[in-house]
Amino acid sequence: MMNSTIKVGYACLNLDLDRGFKTCRFANLTNEKWIELISWNLETLKQMLIYTADHNIQMLRLSSDLIPFATKAKDDVNLDWQVYFQDEFDALKKLIKNLDIRISFHPGQYTVLNSPKEDVVERAIADLDYHADLLALLGGDQSNKMVIHIGGVYGDKDAAIQRFIQVANSLSSKIRRHLIIENDERLFNIEDVLYISQLTHLPVVFDNLHFNILKPENSRSMKTYIELAGQTWTTNDGRQAIHYSQQALGKKPGAHTKTTALNPFIHFIQNELSGPIDIMLEVKDKNRSAEKIQLYLDQDIGAAEKLWARYKYDVMAKSLNIYQAIRNLLKDKEHTDFEAFIQYLETAENLPEDIGNEINAGQHIWGYFKKQATDTERGKFKRNQEKLQNQEISITQFRRYLNQLLKKYPNPYLTDSIYFKPFK
């Protein structure tokens, strides 16, 4: 391994599972519907955990919507979900322990502890209580965290800080053992959060993008602040965790990129980090960025070949030259240039669509079906090639037909291909 002192994770969603978390309109919620939703979501979490471990990732931020409407009362819904699903939670707890995945939560923007409105604070505490219960049900200890921002300024920043400190220090030990606080990009910079940490003894999670947008006056270096944040973590809190993201070009400050570009990440870990650390990637393509970054950290040829199997046809559809370059690169199993491999993938992903390459990739995929396909299907595939060449159909429509064939003639190798799972 190249750098076993660094681990990365992703947040809440997995782009490559065939299922996601479900909810419904609150007005339509019944006990029966709630059972259906929770059952589905817990099974989704199980599959996400297995996927995550299978791709050598050891951090996962869970969705707060795991149990929809858990803190919202409704007279005709009286299910004790913790008791009802005890067996499922026990099985998930065992799975998380066996897979050695560090789980966490990030309650949403409405979980505000420093609001001047008492009812808002009460709802925030109830939400934190719910998240702490979930962590307990899933076997979480003090190293499993839930991160929140400080909240609003409400016209008086000093008073807002004092309200946060007062409320945070009055929270139950059940909540406090999991709670960590983060610098944001608009109101509370890293110096503010470190000050609050001194008076609440809550660990600080450093966010690099927020820091770059909102720096303190007379700011010290990013590396210094990461080290200072690390000093707020005790042994029982586990390894220090930070957030890492990159600014999306042309978007508002704080907007995350589609994917985590490798070169800036390498520069970050080489120049800003000095010890073992867990990094939560905040990025739109979720697990995909985590997989490629963890591959770079691990330098694992087996993982590289597994990743290439998923990306090869998508790369072929963009550039035959890059496709061939990666094939040649991976032949040298003892001296593989993992950085170059990932950079090739990134370059291909950013290329425009190419009809000629797309048809070539489609013909390779058709090879998996042609022996089973009917004459009608052969004819339609040939016509689709001609239509795509003449720009009478889109690349999406071309792939959609091949996906229909995949559903009819299942093939595990193709099922996992990024070619059939475009980024949304």
PABALO-359568 format. One record per residue (C-alpha): x, y, z. Coordinates in steps of 0.02 Angstrom, whole numbers, padded with zeros to 5 digits, always signed. Each point is the difference from the previous one (the first is absolute). Layout:
! residues N
XYZ/...
//
This chain:
! residues 424
+00000+00000+00000/+00058+00176-00037/-00085+00095+00140/-00095-00106+00125/-00006+00149+00120/-00137+00081-00105/-00175-00068-00028/-00139+00079-00101/-00188-00018+00000/-00155+00062-00088/-00167+00069+00052/-00178-00066+00002/-00028-00063-00178/+00076-00132-00113/-00013+00031-00187/+00031-00180-00048/-00129-00093+00102/-00165-00037-00085/-00096+00070+00148/-00002+00154+00111/-00085+00060+00158/-00187+00031-00009/-00123+00116+00086/-00178+00060-00031/-00113+00148+00033/-00032+00019+00185/-00187+00010-00031/+00006-00176-00076/+00095-00078+00145/-00079-00150+00086/+00073-00137+00108/-00003-00116-00151/+00085+00127-00113/+00129+00039+00134/+00044-00185+00019/+00018-00013-00189/+00113+00153-00011/+00111-00047+00147/+00017-00180-00060/+00055+00062-00171/+00122+00127+00072/+00082-00122+00120/+00027-00124-00142/+00071+00142-00106/+00120+00042+00141/+00053-00182+00010/+00040-00005-00185/+00091+00167+00010/+00109-00063+00143/+00046-00158-00095/+00040+00101-00157/+00105+00123+00100/+00106-00135+00082/+00016-00094-00165/+00083+00156-00073/+00124+00019+00145/-00087+00153+00074/-00010+00008+00190/-00102+00159+00028/-00183+00031-00040/-00113+00144+00047/-00176-00066+00019/-00157+00086-00061/-00101+00089+00134/-00155-00060-00095/+00033-00181+00048/-00157+00007+00107/-00117+00126-00086/-00095+00117+00117/+00080-00079+00154/-00016+00163+00100/-00164+00061-00073/-00155-00051+00097/-00161-00061-00082/-00151-00056+00100/-00042-00155-00102/+00180-00063-00014/+00055-00084+00160/+00132-00126-00054/+00150-00022+00116/+00123-00021-00143/+00150-00034+00113/-00086-00152+00074/-00086-00056-00160/+00164-00004-00098/+00113-00060+00141/+00053-00157-00095/+00045+00100-00155/+00101+00124+00102/+00090-00141+00090/+00048-00075-00168/+00061+00168-00065/+00100+00028+00160/+00087-00166-00025/+00032+00038-00183/+00076+00171+00035/+00114-00075+00131/+00056-00142-00113/+00030+00117-00148/+00091+00127+00112/-00088+00152-00074/-00002+00163+00098/-00176+00069-00015/-00055+00179+00035/-00142+00124-00027/-00016+00182-00051/-00171+00064+00058/-00074+00129-00117/-00003+00189-00005/-00155+00012+00111/+00089-00080+00147/+00049+00166+00081/+00051+00006+00182/+00029+00187+00014/-00168+00063-00063/-00082+00133+00110/-00163-00096-00024/-00025-00132+00133/-00106-00114-00109/+00136-00004-00134/+00129-00052+00130/-00117-00133+00069/-00023-00074-00174/+00188+00004-00027/+00031-00096+00161/-00134-00126-00046/+00086-00025-00168/+00170-00027+00082/-00080-00122+00121/-00069-00098-00149/+00171-00007-00083/+00082-00055+00163/-00130-00138+00016/+00038-00058-00176/+00187-00006+00036/-00033-00104+00156/-00114-00120-00096/+00137-00020-00131/+00135-00034+00130/+00080+00171-00003/+00118+00054+00139/+00077+00170+00036/+00104-00010-00159/-00159+00005-00104/-00046+00181-00022/-00140+00116-00052/+00058+00169-00064/-00094+00164+00009/+00034+00182-00042/-00010+00134+00133/-00158+00076-00075/-00052+00180-00031/+00064+00169+00056/-00171+00081+00025/+00072+00176+00003/+00120-00031+00145/+00139-00125-00030/+00069+00003+00177/-00172-00035+00074/-00029-00138-00128/+00164-00082+00051/-00044+00010+00184/-00172-00077-00033/+00082-00145-00091/+00122-00028+00143/-00139+00003+00129/-00111-00122-00095/+00144-00115-00048/+00058-00014+00181/-00177-00045+00056/-00020-00144-00123/-00012-00179+00060/+00157-00105+00005/-00083-00114-00129/+00007+00143-00126/+00162+00084+00054/+00107-00157-00018/-00039+00000-00187/-00011+00187-00037/+00133+00094-00100/-00003+00177-00070/+00055+00068-00169/+00059+00167-00069/-00116+00067-00136/+00022+00111-00153/-00111+00147+00050/-00008+00037+00186/+00114-00098+00117/+00181-00019-00051/+00123-00126+00070/+00060+00117+00139/-00181+00021+00057/-00026-00188+00004/+00164-00034+00091/-00051+00129+00132/-00169-00085+00020/+00087-00167+00016/+00104+00064+00145/-00158+00043+00097/-00103-00153-00049/+00136-00134-00018/-00079-00053-00166/+00122-00060-00134/+00022+00107-00155/-00014-00067-00177/+00099+00110-00119/-00074+00036-00172/+00130+00055-00129/-00120+00082-00124/-00091+00097+00136/+00169+00058+00065/+00055+00062-00171/-00162+00101-00016/-00009+00068+00178/+00170+00025+00079/+00028+00085+00168/+00087+00167+00008/+00187-00027+00013/-00031-00179-00051/+00127-00134+00032/+00036-00139-00126/-00123-00136-00042/+00122-00131+00066/+00009+00091+00167/-00189+00003+00017/-00016-00183-00045/+00126-00039+00138/-00092+00113+00124/-00165-00084-00043/+00084-00168+00027/+00048+00050+00177/-00185+00012+00043/-00021-00187-00031/+00029-00120+00145/+00051-00182-00013/-00181-00052+00028/-00054+00112-00145/+00100-00108-00119/+00105+00062-00145/-00016+00182-00045/-00124+00026-00143/-00003+00145-00122/-00106+00049-00150/+00079+00022-00171/-00080+00072-00157/+00044+00102-00153/-00085+00158-00063/-00109-00022-00154/+00053+00125-00133/-00131+00130-00042/-00110-00047+00147/-00034+00092+00162/+00137-00010+00133/-00012-00166+00091/-00078-00097-00145/+00081-00171-00014/+00074-00070-00160/-00074-00147-00093/+00154-00105+00038/+00155+00015+00109/+00146+00040-00115/+00152-00101+00049/+00141+00129-00021/-00071+00131+00121/-00036-00139+00124/+00180-00062-00010/+00062+00177+00027/-00114+00015+00152/+00056-00159+00087/+00184+00033-00037/-00001+00181+00060/-00137+00015+00132/+00000-00164+00095/+00124-00066+00125/-00075-00155+00080/-00133-00137-00007/-00168+00073-00050/-00171-00045-00068/-00062+00105-00146/-00184+00015-00045/-00011+00047-00183/-00142+00119-00035/-00030-00018-00187/-00144-00032-00117/+00056-00167-00069/+00010-00072+00175/+00070-00178+00001/+00087+00020-00167/+00119+00134+00063/+00030-00099+00159/+00043-00155-00100/+00130+00084-00111/+00078+00099+00144/+00011-00154+00111/+00078-00094-00145/+00134+00133-00014/+00033-00012+00187/+00004-00191+00003/+00097-00028-00163/-00092-00165-00021/+00012-00079-00173/-00146-00115+00035/-00110+00149+00043/+00062+00090-00156/-00050-00146-00111/-00170-00008+00084/-00026+00187-00027/+00057-00013-00181/-00125-00139-00034/-00138+00122+00049/+00067+00148-00100/+00072-00080-00157/-00150+00015-00115/-00040+00177+00056/+00181+00047-00038/-00006-00091-00167/-00154+00103-00045/+00100+00159+00027/+00175-00038-00061/+00075-00157-00075/+00175+00071+00029/-00030+00020+00187/-00079-00173+00006/+00154-00077-00077/+00118+00103+00109/-00084-00065+00158/+00006-00180-00062/+00187+00017-00029/+00027+00086+00168/-00087-00138+00098/+00105-00136-00082/+00146+00048+00112/-00071-00070+00161/+00158+00027+00103/+00031+00182-00047/-00174+00066-00038/-00013+00189-00008/-00161+00021+00098/+00004+00189-00013/+00007-00010-00190/-00139-00129-00002/-00119+00112+00096/+00049+00153-00102/-00042-00096-00159/-00172-00038+00072/-00026+00183+00044/+00056+00058-00172/-00120-00119-00087/-00144+00051+00113/+00023+00183-00050/+00006-00032-00187/-00152+00043-00107/-00108-00138-00071/+00069-00082-00157/-00120-00093-00114/+00134-00106-00084/+00074-00058+00165/-00175-00027+00070/-00046-00116-00144/+00162-00095+00024/-00035-00025+00186/-00179-00051-00040/+00062-00132-00121/+00113-00074+00134/-00147-00007+00121/-00112-00074-00135/+00123-00144-00007/-00066-00060+00168/-00176-00014-00071/+00014-00045-00183/-00003-00190+00022/-00161+00010+00101/-00084+00144-00089/-00147-00024-00116/+00001+00054-00181/-00113+00145+00049/+00124+00056+00132/+00145-00014-00121/-00093+00107-00123/-00042+00132+00129/+00178+00011+00061/+00062+00024-00179/-00131+00135-00031/+00047+00086+00164/+00181+00009-00055/-00053+00081-00164/-00117+00121+00089/+00136+00050+00123/+00123+00025-00142/-00127+00114-00084/-00039+00086+00166/-00182-00056-00009/+00010-00070+00176/+00105+00053+00151/+00139-00096+00083/-00116-00021+00150/-00130-00084-00112/+00135-00110-00078/+00056-00059+00172/-00178-00021+00060/-00033-00136-00128/+00159-00092+00049/-00056+00013+00181/-00166-00080-00048/+00097-00145-00075/+00104-00012+00159/-00158-00018+00103/-00060-00138-00116/+00170-00086-00011/+00082+00034+00170/+00188+00010+00009/+00084+00037+00168/+00151+00080-00084/-00106+00125-00094/-00123+00029+00142/+00134+00090+00101/+00061+00105-00147/-00002+00189+00016/-00053-00001-00183/-00176-00045+00057/+00002+00115+00152/+00030+00177-00062/+00026+00134+00132/-00161+00090+00043/
//
